[in-house]
Amino acid sequence: MDGLLSVEELQVELITANGVVRAVDGVSFHIDAGETVTIIGESGSGKSTTAMGVLGLLPDDLAVLSGAATFQGCDILGKPKALAKVRGKHIALIPQDPMTALSPVHTIGAQLRDAIRHSGVRGRAKQNDRAVDLLEQVKITNPKSQLAKYPHQLSGGMLQRVLIAAALAAGPELIVADEPTSALDVTVQASILDLLLELQERTGVGMLLITHDLGVARLMSDRIFVMKSGRFVEGGDPEDLLRTPRDAYTKRLLDAVPRLEPAQTGVSA
């Protein structure tokens, strides 16, 4: 496989009223073309901070302290000009919540055209054609009519598909998917995950997936890294890691997964 993203010893600090906290503490990983690498952990473990640190999208109270990140051999960590060349075009982001990621006062078409314009397509007619094509790729029915709608007129599942369409606008080599199904109900989650797998198989795009859901991680991943308190406590092949976890924290995550017990039958004495 061809190397896409390589991250080495990333450290991110959080500035609080009580001092400085190490939010990400020396994590390293790489992603190859067509591969999905998943970072899994509970809320506050540092998994989204890791991704946003690499992308240069951290809030003001967080800062990259040290480390290295290269995309296709180009150094991007803490380098705004280098990031500007790849972010949105070669590396795309699927945010967690479509209702906050999309503007409520602009139509779906207008927001897709913005993403398409950023990819270099000029002319409203060509942008509209590309928007329809993207909505078809993410399996939204009647795509032309959807362009005139506002976010509140679409379901959560359809909005998540719009975000995926926007991420695909420039034909990226890598997608960062930050909890892409956590705001959706279970049945819609399954359809979105199936869509991501299908798109990945068709386009060969690599993926960095952020999730707290072990089921999602097992389905989607080539490799999983378990994160706790800003560090990777273990990582590896999904089936091996989830079948025989070595770290106590991973075992606790597995124990927290609900299990369906067989129904009890019979008549009590």
WOCORNOR-V25817 format. One record per pair of residues at least 24 apart in sequence whose ideal C-beta (glycine too) atoms are under 8 Angstrom apart, sorted by sequence separation. I is the first residue (numbers start at 0). J is the second residue. If there is no record, write none. Layout:
i:j
I:J
I:J
This chain:
i:j
5:29
52:76
55:79
137:161
159:183
195:219
217:241
225:249
4:29
5:30
23:48
139:164
3:29
4:30
22:48
23:49
134:160
137:163
192:218
2:29
3:30
55:82
87:114
134:161
137:164
155:182
156:183
188:215
192:219
225:252
2:30
3:31
54:82
136:164
155:183
159:187
163:191
213:241
2:31
3:32
23:52
88:117
155:184
179:208
181:210
1:31
2:32
87:117
88:118
134:164
137:167
174:204
176:206
180:210
181:211
0:31
1:32
3:34
55:86
87:118
133:164
136:167
156:187
160:191
163:194
167:198
173:204
174:205
175:206
176:207
178:209
181:212
0:32
54:86
133:165
155:187
159:191
163:195
170:202
172:204
173:205
174:206
175:207
176:208
177:209
178:210
180:212
0:33
154:187
171:204
172:205
173:206
174:207
176:209
178:211
0:34
11:45
130:164
133:167
156:190
160:194
173:207
175:209
111:146
133:168
156:191
163:198
167:202
180:215
54:90
56:92
11:48
108:145
11:49
54:92
107:145
108:146
22:61
107:146
108:147
129:168
213:252
9:49
106:146
107:147
213:253
11:52
25:66
106:147
107:148
106:148
107:149
214:256
6:49
9:52
21:64
106:149
107:150
213:256
9:53
105:149
15:60
104:149
11:57
14:60
103:149
107:153
6:53
13:60
14:61
103:150
13:61
14:62
47:95
102:150
103:151
4:53
12:61
101:150
11:61
12:62
111:161
118:168
119:169
11:62
110:161
114:165
117:168
118:169
11:63
12:64
98:150
117:169
118:170
10:63
11:64
97:150
111:164
115:168
9:63
10:64
107:161
111:165
114:168
10:65
110:165
114:169
9:65
10:66
138:194
8:65
9:66
98:155
101:158
111:168
137:194
8:66
9:67
97:155
7:66
8:67
9:68
6:66
7:67
98:158
101:161
6:67
7:68
97:158
101:162
137:198
5:67
6:68
97:159
100:162
136:198
5:68
4:68
5:69
97:161
4:69
97:162
4:70
93:159
3:70
9:76
3:71
94:162
2:71
93:162
2:72
6:76
93:163
93:166
91:165
92:166
91:166
91:167
91:168
91:169
89:169
91:171
88:169
90:171
93:174
87:169
89:171
90:172
91:173
92:174
93:175
95:177
88:171
89:172
90:173
91:174
92:175
93:176
94:177
95:178
89:173
90:174
91:175
93:177
95:179
98:182
90:175
92:177
97:182
4:90
93:179
95:181
96:182
95:182
71:172
70:173
54:175
53:175
50:175
51:177
50:177
47:177
47:178
32:172
30:173
50:207
50:209
47:209
46:209
35:199
46:211
33:199
3:172
4:173
36:205
38:207
42:211
3:173
33:203
35:205
36:206
37:207
38:208
41:211
32:203
33:204
34:205
35:206
36:207
37:208
38:209
39:210
40:211
33:205
34:206
35:207
36:208
37:209
38:210
39:211
32:205
35:208
37:210
39:212
31:205
39:213
30:205
30:206
30:207
39:216
49:226
37:215
37:216
46:226
45:226
48:229
37:219
44:226
37:220
44:227
45:228
35:219
36:220
39:223
44:228
45:229
35:220
36:221
37:222
38:223
39:224
40:225
44:229
45:230
35:221
36:222
37:223
38:224
39:225
40:226
41:227
34:221
36:223
37:224
39:226
40:227
34:222
36:224
38:226
38:231
28:222
28:224
26:224
26:226
37:237
4:205
3:205
4:207
26:229
28:231
24:228
26:230
27:231
24:229
25:230
26:231
23:229
24:230
28:234
22:229
21:229
41:252
40:252
39:252
11:229
